[in-house]
Amino acid sequence: MRRRRSAERASIEVIIAVCETLLTGKRPQLEDRALRAYYDVVEPGPGTAFSLELLATAGAMVEGVREADLQLGDWVIVCTRNSTYALRANGDGSFEATGGWFLRDPASGARVRVAGCTWGGSALLTRMIAAPGMFLEFTNQVRTTRIREVRVLRPGGSATVH
């Protein structure tokens, strides 16, 4: 069972690494076993193309906070490489945002929407609010540095760490 989980985890790492490579053009840093599997997928030979299905599968496997996970009043705390953001869900898809870039202009975070998350390129996971390893992008064109940790705080409930 333990080997199966580590193999599944390595497969997920490879899929995410493939997506990052496709979107950013940069080669990832992976453990040796995962790195060999990555090269088997990314550089198998000339004329090999990546399918939209592979990218969609990788997006579905990303662990993070999705729009559907949130309720009115939930707080999403996003720790990035450079800042910490606090987003309060308004229940209509918008958030009250503070922290990070919004500290410079607090009025701009009064009601903001999350466009989604990226791996650093232009492909956007639109229903993803925040996921470790990705970049959070708001509809006002603000993009965070890479996300390190995400927590959801539900009033009267417990915290969820991603």
N, C-alpha and C positions, 0 to 999 in steps of 0.2 A: 504494500500500500504506500509506504514511504517513497519507494523508488518511482512509483507511478506519479505521485504528487510532484516530485522534483523534475521528472520528465515533462509533466504538464507545464510547470513553472518555466522550464527552459524553453519550451515551445512558445509560450506567451512572450517571453523576453525576445525571442527571435522575431516573432511577428511584429512586435512593437519596434524593434531595431530596424526591420525592413521598412516599416512605414516612416520612421525618422530619417532613414537614408534617402528614401524617395522624396520626402518633403523638404529636407534641408540640404541634401547633397553631402552630408558629413558622415563618416563611418563611425559607428558607436564603439564604446569600450565595453566588452562583455567578458565573462569568464571563458576559459579555454574551450570547454565543451560546447557552450552556447555559441562561441565565436565560430567554431568549425561548422556548426549547423547553419549559422547565419550566412557564411560564405557559400554553402551548398545551395541555399535559397537565392541569395542575391547575385552571385556570380557563377551560376551553373554552366554557362556557355553562351556563345554569341546567339543573338536573335531571340532570347528568352524575354517575355514580357510579363509584367505583373498585372493581375486581374483586379478589377474593381471589387470582386468577391473577397480577395485577400485583404484589401484595405478595410472593407466593411466588417470582416471578421475581427480584425485587430481592434477596430473602434468599439465593437460590442464587448470585447474582453477587458477593456480598460476599467480598472476599479476606481471609482470616484463618486462624486455627488451628482446625480442627474436631476433634471427639472422635476420629474415625477416623484422623487424622494422627499420633496419639501412640502411643508404645510405653512399656512399663514402664521407669521410670528417666529418661525424658525430662524436661527442665526447660523450663518455659514462663516466660519473663521478660516481664512486662507493665509497660510504662511508661505511666502515666496523667498527667493534668494535674498532680496533686498528689503522687503516690506511685509507688513501684516495688514490684511484687509478684513473688515467685518461687514457682512452683508445680511440685512434683515429682510426676509421674504415678505412681500406685501400680499401674496396670494393671487395676484393677477399676472405673474411672470416678471414683475419688476421688483427691484430691491432698493432699500435705502443703504447707501454705501458710505463707509468711512475708512480711514486709514490709507496708507500708501499714497498714491497720486491724489486721492480725494482730500487729503489733509491740506494740500496747496489751495484748493478751491472747494470748500465744503458745500457750497450751494450746488455744485455740479453733481454731487452724489445724492441729492435729495430724492431723486427717483431715476434709477438707471436700469437698463436691461443688460443681461449677459448675452453676448452673441454666441459664445461657446468656448471651446478650448482647442488649441492647436499643439502640434509637436514642434512648432517653430517655423513652419512653412505657411502656405496659404490654405491648406485643407482644414476645414473647421468642423469639429464635432458639435453640432448645434444644440443638442439636448443635454450636453455635459456642462454643468455649472463649474466644477473644479475637480481636478485629478492630479495627484502627485506625478511629477515628471513632465507635466504639460504646462502650457502658458494660458492664462485666463484672458479672454478678450471681451471688452465691453462694447456696446453699440455706439458709444461716443468715441471710438477708435483708440481707447486706452488699452494697452496690452501689458500684462505684468511680466516680471521675470519668471523663471521656472519655479513652479509650485513645489514646495518641499513637503507640506502637510496640510490636510484639510480636516476640519472638525465641524460637525453639525450639532448645535445645541438646541434642544427642543424645550420650550417652557414647560416645566412640570415633568420633564422626562430626563433621560440620560444622554450623555454625549456619545457621538459616534465618530471614531477616528478612521481616516482613510490615508 
